[in-house]
Amino acid sequence: MTVQHLGDFGDFSLSVVVTSPPWYENAYIVRHRPTGELVVVDPGGDAERILAAVRAEKGKPVAIWLTHGHPDHLGAARALEDELDVDTLAHQDEIPVIARAGDLSRAFTGEAQAGPARVRPFDGEPTLSLGGAEVRVVHTPGHTPGGVCYDFGAFALTGDTLFRHGVGRTDLPGGSEETLWRSIPRFLGKIADTTVLFSGHGPEWPAGEARRWWSMMA
């Protein structure tokens, strides 16, 4: 299946393309239904499949958003920038990680990878806009220095900060277990129990369950 529709959440529609091995990464397409504006979040690879899914949405692509800059989350960004004429947004602290993504890809797969060419960094925790609707950025360093989660209200995209019953690894350059252990409860404290969390790999889960799990882990 090229694309899976995950549901409608208020004014937002959420779909996912799971990329090929070895990453099996969740590349998300979020469309603001009233205006048709859409973003691609973490296009980790399989550019043609993601492009086909974007075109099937019949919306207006406005940007690529990265939760972080590891190669399994940005492998298709350059192709999407070119085909869709959009910029790639990422946290300012993530720029060095994005710059090293090609080397990290080579270390893991033996193949180099071109990263995004039109990176537009943001700092802190801005409120972004999709179709005029507010999307809150929560800075969650630890897996990487500039890792973020995107809070759409009814759902949030957590990248590799937080998986269902798991957390992101911290042994790669820029990672910090101590920092991640501070970021996770801070993020969970900002969202409602009913918010559905969609991560970079694996299935979704409700924030209330995540909060209970974390209380046993911390």
Secondary structure, 3 states (H helix, E strand, C coil): CCCEEEEEECCEEEEEEECCCCCCCEEEEEEECCCCEEEEECCCCCHHHHHHHHHHHCCEEEEEECCCCCHHHHCCHHHHHHHHCCEEEEEHHHHHHHHCHHHHHHHHHCCCCCCCCCEEEECCCCEEEECCEEEEEEECCCCCCCCEEEECCCEEEEECCEECCEECCCCCCCCCHHHHHHHHHHHHCCCCCCCEEEECCCCCEEHHHHHHHHHHHC
